[in-house]
Amino acid sequence: MTNKATRVLLGVRGMSREAGTTVSEALAALPGVVKATPDEGQIEVHYDPSQLTVMDLVRAVRRQGFLAGML
């Protein structure tokens, strides 16, 4: 992992705070994700850009059944 994780805020359409827990757990399971913190309608993700791209994170959210994009 690089010395400093990159932070991105993902907007997640239709995601409640409760669903955010499930989505953040799925993100946290990805190699390279340091932390995923949900809030209603968004998730703050700290990740290693040498292992993942923002699109990788968006795809992981989509696999959970939600549309997502970078804010």
ABEGO torsion letter per residue (X at the ends): XBABBBBBBBBBBGBBAAAAAAAAAAAAABBGBABBBBBBGBBBBBBBAAABBAAAAAAAAAAAGBBBBBX
